[in-house]
Amino acid sequence: MKKAGYLGCDVSKGYCDFILLDSDENVVEKAISLDDNKNGKLKLKSLIDRWMSQGFTELYCGVESTGGYESNWYNYLARLSQQQTIHVAKLNPKGVKGVNEASLNRTVTDAVSAENIAKYLIHFPKKVRYNTSFRRDEIDQFTEGRQLVTY
């Protein structure tokens, strides 16, 4: 039987907050903040290994598109998907904001945002487009075009 975990990743400049929920929205791993460096990524890998050893067979991860800050974490999780059953998606922040508004939550912290991302993954699976493979040209196929238009 498949047991899925939903990892909400709220990316900020230099760090990311993570929270893991199960399919019933129970908190499996409380919010944790990891730096966007080698040690932070190794810590995330060890957490994922632990979660998989605890019985999770699939991990669905979501990061909000935040102007490029999310790319490091997204690419790292996509690389990990070659070794384990991990699905990664970049999400539109407007959808995640809608989850926060619908829950009538007035407090907005990084941990709350990470939880809203995980809830969005649970409740709107048809709206989420996960990576299917890790080929840099597929993952960031529009990055250069977006940068040109922004310029």
PyMOL commands that set and color helices and strands:
alter all, ss='L'
color gray80, all
select helices_A, chain A and resi 38-53+71-80+93-102+110-123+125-127+136-139+143-150
alter helices_A, ss='H'
color red, helices_A
select strands_A, chain A and resi 4-12+15-22+27-35+58-64+86-91
alter strands_A, ss='S'
color yellow, strands_A
deselect
rebuild
show_as cartoon
